[in-house]
Amino acid sequence: MSGKKKATKAGKAAATRCGFVAVIGAPNAGKSTLVNRLVGAKVSIVSPKVQTTRSRVLGIAMRDQAQILFVDTPGIFAPRRRLDRAMVAAAWQGAGDADLVVLLIDASHKQPDEETERILADLKRADRKITLALNKVDLVKQRERLLTLASAMDATGCFSDIFMISAETGDGVEDLMRVLVERLPEGPWLYPEDQITDVPLRLLAAEVTREHLFRQLHQEVPYALTVETESWEDFQDGSVKIQQAILVEREGQKAIVIGKGGARAKAVREAAQAELQEMLERKVHLFLAVKVKENWSEERDRYKELGLDWDA
């Protein structure tokens, strides 16, 4: 398709639509999985652990004459440290700046958790109608439970629409997408139609490695580390050499990340390298080094790189 308008049967040009849709919710509600599903490609990392997403991630989807800019936000929870506060602030800012907002709730829980209840209370105070998506319905065997939850959410008066979806299987997602497209404001596209995210490749590569660390590690260790891409070298044969540092807060955490005989670090490197090769469609030579940096989560420049407010 060339140009930004397409002729209709009546001979008139259909107006283009473009707008931001913020996806908010409690940690582990499935926000990143949903954004990846809506975009049709992986733009945000996912893991079974809560609070995986740390910064705002933009996923760009095209539907007919509409460009939908999905903002995947960190989970909203009760913050305990500076990084937590910055993540929650980024989520609410994403919602406040967006044209449309989708609240995602994990429907597999028998009742909304404390984080979701807190979000609902804040939404009531904001007095803004948003769209609700009850996610993970594929895990709920009793239809009556879903209907009861939907009725309770409708009674809050916060929602213009309620959808039952599974971001994992795709069930109901296109119905949600269709309504969002219809409600986007008219306007020109803000990005090229073949672009799927605004996340720099160096940061995206670091996030891929961090995802595989989250999948390999347990308890508090994943939350005490970060990954930064130190160098990126392109070669004439089309391959790329990526050097990354895994930063941890203590020596004991370094030993855990490396694993016995280096086994865990090797497994993470191989998994991340394979995924990066698939994403970049080129040969990737990935090198990882684990370093101790006690106060990495207190560095102002790191927050700026992630698009987070250090003073939140």
C-alpha positions, -999 to 999 in steps of 0.1 A, spaced: 0 0 0 14 34 -9 4 67 6 -17 72 38 -52 72 23 -71 45 4 -99 52 -20 -133 40 -9 -161 27 -32 -176 62 -33 -143 75 -46 -135 94 -14 -103 89 5 -106 72 39 -91 92 67 -62 78 85 -64 72 123 -36 72 148 -35 72 186 -19 59 217 -35 30 237 -20 25 271 -23 -11 285 -22 -10 324 -27 -35 351 -13 -53 381 20 -71 377 17 -104 358 -17 -96 343 -4 -104 309 2 -68 295 34 -76 276 19 -108 261 -12 -88 250 9 -60 234 30 -86 216 -1 -103 203 -17 -71 191 14 -59 173 20 -94 158 57 -94 169 77 -95 201 84 -59 213 82 -65 250 98 -92 271 76 -116 291 82 -140 319 61 -158 345 75 -135 372 59 -103 382 74 -68 375 93 -80 344 86 -48 324 105 -19 338 99 9 314 74 21 288 75 0 256 58 12 224 44 -14 201 31 -2 167 3 -21 150 -15 -14 116 -51 -21 109 -64 -9 75 -60 29 77 -52 30 114 -19 30 132 -23 19 168 5 29 192 3 4 221 21 15 253 31 -15 274 35 -1 309 52 -16 341 28 -33 364 11 -11 390 19 -22 426 28 -7 460 64 5 455 91 -1 480 123 14 464 132 41 439 131 18 409 96 6 420 84 42 423 97 51 389 81 21 373 46 28 388 49 65 379 57 55 343 26 34 342 3 61 354 19 87 331 14 63 301 -23 61 310 -27 98 315 -10 107 282 -29 81 261 -59 86 239 -74 53 251 -67 30 281 -71 -7 285 -71 -22 320 -60 -58 320 -72 -81 349 -61 -116 354 -95 -134 353 -79 -167 366 -79 -152 401 -111 -158 421 -112 -121 429 -92 -90 420 -59 -88 440 -49 -58 461 -30 -42 433 -61 -44 410 -83 -30 438 -59 -1 442 -60 6 405 -98 6 404 -99 31 433 -75 54 414 -95 51 382 -127 61 401 -110 92 414 -98 100 378 -134 97 366 -123 85 332 -141 57 312 -117 31 300 -118 -4 284 -116 -35 306 -101 -68 293 -105 -99 315 -74 -119 305 -65 -156 308 -100 -167 303 -86 -200 289 -76 -209 324 -111 -204 338 -133 -235 335 -165 -221 351 -182 -196 328 -203 -184 357 -172 -172 375 -163 -150 345 -198 -136 343 -198 -128 380 -165 -110 377 -176 -91 346 -208 -80 364 -188 -68 395 -164 -48 373 -193 -33 354 -208 -21 387 -178 0 394 -188 24 367 -152 27 354 -156 9 321 -171 17 287 -166 -19 275 -157 -53 289 -139 -80 269 -130 -115 278 -98 -125 261 -67 -147 262 -36 -129 252 -18 -163 252 -42 -180 227 -55 -149 210 -91 -156 218 -112 -124 218 -82 -102 210 -94 -92 175 -127 -81 190 -108 -58 214 -86 -45 186 -116 -37 164 -132 -15 190 -100 3 198 -94 11 161 -129 25 158 -123 49 188 -89 62 176 -88 99 167 -84 108 130 -49 120 122 -17 112 103 5 82 112 34 91 134 57 62 124 66 43 91 40 16 85 67 -12 87 80 -1 121 69 -21 151 85 -3 180 106 27 190 128 8 214 165 11 203 181 -22 192 208 -20 218 181 -17 246 159 -44 230 189 -68 229 196 -61 266 160 -68 274 160 -101 256 190 -112 277 172 -100 309 142 -120 300 162 -152 299 178 -143 332 144 -139 347 134 -173 334 165 -190 348 167 -173 382 146 -175 413 135 -155 443 149 -119 445 180 -123 423 162 -112 390 151 -80 406 187 -72 417 202 -72 383 200 -54 350 216 -58 316 233 -32 295 246 -35 259 282 -22 261 291 -26 224 275 -34 191 297 -42 161 284 -49 126 305 -70 102 306 -71 64 292 -106 63 260 -93 79 266 -107 114 268 -86 145 289 -89 177 271 -78 208 289 -74 241 266 -71 272 272 -66 309 249 -83 335 251 -60 366 243 -74 400 244 -58 435 265 -83 454 292 -110 448 269 -137 460 245 -128 432 273 -129 407 280 -165 416 244 -174 412 241 -158 378 272 -175 365 262 -209 380 283 -240 387 311 -241 361 295 -212 343 265 -234 333 237 -209 340 255 -180 322 261 -203 292 225 -213 290 213 -177 292 238 -167 265 228 -195 241 190 -188 246 193 -151 242 216 -154 212 192 -177 194 163 -154 200 182 -123 189 192 -141 157 156 -148 150 145 -113 158 173 -96 138 174 -122 110 211 -123 111 240 -141 127 246 -129 163 278 -134 183 267 -126 219 292 -122 247 281 -117 284 301 -106 314 287 -106 349 298 -76 370 291 -63 405 278 -28 407 262 -22 441 242 9 434 232 4 397 195 10 406 204 45 420 221 58 389 203 88 374 216 82 339 202 46 339 167 59 346 170 83 317 180 55 294 149 35 304 126 66 301 120 66 339 118 95 362 146 92 388 128 117 411 94 99 410 
